[in-house]
């Protein structure tokens, strides 16, 4: 499992930024970024949010809640999830039941292609 520090370092390098450049953009010292990347220090949630925005990723990816940094970037999907979460429980369950069936069918089709 990747640590926060490894994910941070990978995202930073993918963007072609040095620790010093990231530090300047966040108004901090490069040694702080190094400590984050070595997992010596845990950043505040505000720092994680700023890092995610700067590195064009998500907080969920950086903290290891998901293995893809693309999952929560799609605003249409997020809007739909928000809409579903605001429905009464019975309606949410019905939508998720149908969604599960559609996903299962799509995965089956992909497996046989």
Number of C-alpha atoms within 10 A of each C-alpha: 6 12 14 21 21 16 18 26 21 15 20 21 13 10 12 11 14 14 19 16 16 18 18 12 13 15 9 13 15 17 12 17 24 18 14 18 21 16 15 11 13 15 16 9 11 9 13 19 17 16 24 20 12 16 19 15 20 23 21 18 20 26 17 15 11 14 14 13 19 13 14 16 12 9 9 10 12 13 11 10 11 11 11 16 12 10 12 9 11 8 13 14 13 11 14 12 11 11 12 12 12 12 11 12 12 11 11 11 10 9 8 6 5
